């Protein structure tokens, strides 16, 4: 790899040597604080002050553009080094990008005027796309150009939310958030489709990897991005049978993937069954959305939270738990508490999607507690890995 001088890189504080370090740590801490705060709001335990746009607007925006965006940034800034053989972002540029993310989070939470928050908010994704795209362009790696397209569309979705706040238009805000959610799901599906079968093969010592079906991968990516665009234009906000067919097709595609990746032995490996369970929620979410489009009396909130908590949250927790070990020079053996963290997160999804239908308050409370505990266990056990040097003495 065309890396910078090793001695020069080792002079940088460990936290700023590679993108996964500040963004995985910041995303995990934000995840547990964000849901703890939202649960406190629902239970009437927070004072009367409001963040920008109110607590509901804060919750639905920040769990995507605060939590998920941080993890996406950390993953892509680290993965692009492997994809391209070019040096990853480090040092002062990485610090500035992380501080830009943090400034937008604090501004939104503290109720800073929109005209100050919006430029910070809307600068992050383009800056991330620039750093990723620059490396991809240098080696003309066309295969990963869709990542830049998704980041560009995420910027437009965020701008729609900002415009909705400015104009007091609830539909624009909701459409922008749902568009962003499905774009994140598209990105998770793209990355998950590559790494889950690979991690499974490596983790179980299999000699052959499951061959990719490009037609299926492209169909899932394109179909999910279509859902995002329709949501942004407001078409996806009301049920329609044709949308139901689209969601049903997406669910079927994810199910085919799960079937092709299945190996009974991964149930003995926490770093693997956590990935496959998370992807199961990625499949159940569009299935639930199909049901909502065919039977509008079914609550749309249930499949949306199956996707946000189980699919996005579950994949994030499982992937960062594995990626962080490898990139800090450690064996792929997670801390002993991490299977409990994976189990807690999945228990929380069941509470948020199933129990809440009969016992709403209890379901929400259990789901929030499980989520906070899961990410607290991760942050507590992995935090030192991010601000300490690699155990093998290598840079990165």
VENLINTA-V866644 format. One record per pair of residues at least 12 apart in sequence whose ideal C-beta (glycine too) atoms are under 8 Angstrom apart, sorted by the first residue. I is the first residue (numbers start at 1). J is the second residue. Records with the same first field share a line. If there is no record, write none. Layout:
I = J  J
This chain:
1 = 81  85  86  87
2 = 85  86  87
3 = 87  395
4 = 87  90
6 = 395
9 = 90  395  396
10 = 389  395
12 = 90  91
13 = 387
14 = 386  387  388  389  390
15 = 386  387
16 = 90  91  92  94  95
17 = 90  91  395  396
18 = 77  78  81  88  89  90  94  327  396
19 = 73  74  76  77  78  88  89  90  94
20 = 74  75  77  78  320  323  324  327  386
21 = 74  386  387
22 = 74  94  95  98  386
23 = 70  71  73  74  77  98  101
24 = 70  71  74  320  323  324  382  386
25 = 379  382  383  386  387
26 = 70  98  101  102
27 = 66  67  68  70  71  74  316  320
28 = 320  375  378  379  382  383
29 = 375  379
30 = 62  66  67  70  105
31 = 63  67  313  371  375
32 = 371  372  375  376  379
34 = 59  62  63  66  67
35 = 63  368  371  372
36 = 368  372
38 = 55  59  368
39 = 364  365  368  369  372
41 = 55  59
42 = 364
43 = 365
49 = 111
50 = 111
51 = 108  109  110  111
52 = 107  108  109  111  112  114  117  165
53 = 108  165  173
57 = 165  173
58 = 108  109
60 = 174  177
61 = 108  161  173  177
62 = 105  108  109
63 = 308
64 = 177  180  181  184
65 = 104  121  124  158  180
66 = 101  104  105  108
67 = 316
68 = 184  312  316
69 = 101  124  125  154
70 = 101
71 = 316  320
72 = 184  187
73 = 97  101  124  128
74 = 320
75 = 191  319  320  323
76 = 128  132  147
77 = 89  94  128  131  132
78 = 323  327
79 = 191
80 = 131  132  135  136  144
81 = 135
83 = 135  136  141  144
84 = 135  136  138  139  141
85 = 139
86 = 135  138  139
88 = 396
89 = 131
93 = 131
97 = 124  127  128  131
100 = 120  123  124  127
101 = 124
103 = 120
104 = 117  120  121  124
107 = 120  121
108 = 121
114 = 162  165  166
118 = 162  166
121 = 158  162
122 = 155  158  159  162
125 = 151  152  154  155  158
126 = 151  152  155
128 = 151
129 = 148  151  152  155
132 = 147  148  151
133 = 148
136 = 148
146 = 190  221
147 = 187  190
150 = 183  186  187  190  225
153 = 179  183  225  228  229
154 = 180  183  184
156 = 232
157 = 176  177  179  180  183  228  232
158 = 176  180
159 = 176
160 = 172  173  175  176  179  232
161 = 173  176  177  180
163 = 176
164 = 176
171 = 234  237
174 = 237
175 = 231  232  233  234  236  237
176 = 232
178 = 228  231  232  236  237  304
179 = 228  229  231  232
180 = 228
181 = 228  231  304  307  308  312
182 = 224  225  227  228  231
183 = 224  225  228
184 = 312
185 = 224  282  285  307  311  312
186 = 220  221  224  225  228
188 = 282  311  312  315
189 = 220  221  224  254  282
190 = 217  221
191 = 319
192 = 275  279  282  315  319
193 = 212  217  220  257
194 = 212
195 = 319
196 = 261  275  276  279
197 = 209  210  212  260  261
199 = 271  272  275  322
200 = 261  263  266  272  275  276
203 = 266  269  271  272  332
204 = 263  265  266  269  272
206 = 263
210 = 260  261
213 = 260
216 = 253  256  257
219 = 249  253
220 = 250  253  254  257
223 = 246  249  250  253
224 = 250
226 = 246
227 = 243  246  247  250
230 = 243
239 = 292  293  294  296
240 = 293
241 = 293  294
243 = 289  293
244 = 289  290  291  292  293  294
245 = 290
247 = 286  287  289  290  293
248 = 286  287  290
250 = 286
251 = 283  284  286  287  290
254 = 279  282  283  286
255 = 283
257 = 279  283
258 = 276  279  280  283
261 = 276  279
262 = 276
270 = 334  338  339  342
271 = 318  321  322  332  334
273 = 342
274 = 314  317  318  321  339  342
275 = 315  318  319  322
277 = 310  314  342  346
278 = 310  311  313  314  315  317  318
279 = 311  315
280 = 310
281 = 306  307  309  310  311  314  349
282 = 307  310  311  315
284 = 303  306  310
285 = 303  304  306  307  310  311
286 = 303  307
287 = 303
288 = 302  303  306
289 = 303  304
291 = 303
299 = 357
302 = 353  356  357
303 = 353
305 = 349  352  353
306 = 349  353
309 = 345  348  349  352  353  367  371
310 = 345  346  349  353
313 = 345  349  371
314 = 342  345  346  349
317 = 341  342  345  374  375  378
318 = 342
320 = 378  382
321 = 334  338  341  342  378  382
322 = 334
324 = 382  385  386
325 = 385
327 = 390  396
328 = 385  386  388  390  391
329 = 390  391  392  393  394
330 = 385  391
335 = 381  382
337 = 377  381
338 = 377  378  381
340 = 377
341 = 373  374  375  377  378
342 = 374
344 = 370  371  373  374  377
345 = 370  371  374
347 = 366  370
348 = 366  367  368  369  370  371  374
349 = 367
351 = 363  364  366  367  370
352 = 364  367
355 = 367
